[in-house]
Each structure stands twice: as C-alpha cells, then as structure tokens.
Amino acid sequence: MSADEYRQFAREERLRFERFMRELRADWERRAEQMRRRDERLERRLDQVLAEGREARQEAREESRAQREALFRILDRLDGGGAAPAT
C-alpha cells in the first residue's frame, strides 16, 4: 500500500468514524429527550396521585369528624341530656 493509498484509506476511516459519532450523538440526544418527556409525564402523574391522596385523606377526616360528632350527640341523648355536650 502506498503512502497516498494509506492517506486515502485513513481519511475514509476518519470520515466514517465521524459520521458514526454524529449518528451516535443524535441517537443519545433523541433518547435523552424521550427520557425527559417521560420524566415530565411521571412527575405530572405523581402530582395527580398525591393530590388525590390529599383529597381522600381530607374527606376521610371530615367523615370521621361527622361520625364522631354524631356519636357524641347520641351519647349525650342517652345520658338524658343532663351533661354538657362532649364535643
């Protein structure tokens, strides 16, 4: 192989490698963008689930409070209404 042939070969290999690296980088950037979008969707879903959990806890607290107050009213009536309400 002559020096000119070797230089031509080396140049072609370098160009092939550079093209490969550009394609690889573009693929990494596409994947990073896909992961970023997925993370955003997951964060939105997590926020939604947490909000639903807060609402459910609030509803449960309110229901528990209403039941407790109803129980105290029943107990007060059973006591003949003589004592002050237990609330």
ZIKA-V646136 format. One record per residue. PHI is phi in whole degrees, 0 to 359 (999 if undefined). PSI is psi in whole degrees, -180 to 180 (* if undefined). OMEGA is omega in whole degrees, -180 to 180 (none if undefined). Layout:
phi=PHI psi=PSI omega=OMEGA
phi=PHI psi=PSI omega=OMEGA
//
This chain:
phi=999 psi=130 omega=-179
phi=279 psi=167 omega=179
phi=298 psi=-40 omega=179
phi=295 psi=-42 omega=178
phi=296 psi=-41 omega=179
phi=295 psi=-44 omega=178
phi=300 psi=-42 omega=179
phi=297 psi=-45 omega=179
phi=299 psi=-46 omega=-179
phi=297 psi=-41 omega=179
phi=297 psi=-45 omega=179
phi=297 psi=-41 omega=178
phi=296 psi=-43 omega=179
phi=298 psi=-44 omega=178
phi=297 psi=-40 omega=178
phi=297 psi=-44 omega=180
phi=296 psi=-44 omega=179
phi=298 psi=-40 omega=178
phi=296 psi=-44 omega=177
phi=301 psi=-44 omega=-179
phi=293 psi=-38 omega=176
phi=298 psi=-44 omega=179
phi=296 psi=-41 omega=179
phi=296 psi=-45 omega=179
phi=297 psi=-43 omega=179
phi=298 psi=-40 omega=178
phi=296 psi=-45 omega=178
phi=299 psi=-42 omega=180
phi=294 psi=-39 omega=176
phi=297 psi=-45 omega=-180
phi=295 psi=-40 omega=178
phi=298 psi=-40 omega=178
phi=294 psi=-42 omega=177
phi=299 psi=-43 omega=180
phi=294 psi=-38 omega=178
phi=297 psi=-45 omega=179
phi=295 psi=-40 omega=178
phi=297 psi=-44 omega=178
phi=299 psi=-40 omega=178
phi=297 psi=-42 omega=178
phi=297 psi=-43 omega=180
phi=296 psi=-40 omega=178
phi=296 psi=-42 omega=178
phi=298 psi=-43 omega=180
phi=295 psi=-43 omega=178
phi=299 psi=-44 omega=177
phi=301 psi=-41 omega=180
phi=295 psi=-46 omega=-179
phi=296 psi=-42 omega=179
phi=295 psi=-40 omega=178
phi=296 psi=-41 omega=178
phi=297 psi=-39 omega=178
phi=295 psi=-42 omega=177
phi=298 psi=-43 omega=179
phi=297 psi=-42 omega=-179
phi=295 psi=-41 omega=178
phi=296 psi=-41 omega=179
phi=297 psi=-44 omega=178
phi=298 psi=-41 omega=-180
phi=296 psi=-41 omega=177
phi=299 psi=-46 omega=-179
phi=297 psi=-43 omega=179
phi=296 psi=-43 omega=179
phi=298 psi=-43 omega=179
phi=298 psi=-44 omega=179
phi=297 psi=-42 omega=179
phi=295 psi=-42 omega=179
phi=298 psi=-45 omega=179
phi=297 psi=-40 omega=178
phi=296 psi=-41 omega=178
phi=297 psi=-43 omega=179
phi=296 psi=-38 omega=178
phi=296 psi=-41 omega=178
phi=297 psi=-45 omega=-180
phi=296 psi=-39 omega=178
phi=297 psi=-40 omega=179
phi=292 psi=-38 omega=178
phi=295 psi=-31 omega=-180
phi=282 psi=-1 omega=179
phi=88 psi=7 omega=177
phi=72 psi=8 omega=-177
phi=284 psi=-34 omega=-177
phi=271 psi=160 omega=177
phi=292 psi=152 omega=178
phi=304 psi=144 omega=-176
phi=281 psi=-2 omega=-178
phi=281 psi=* omega=none
//
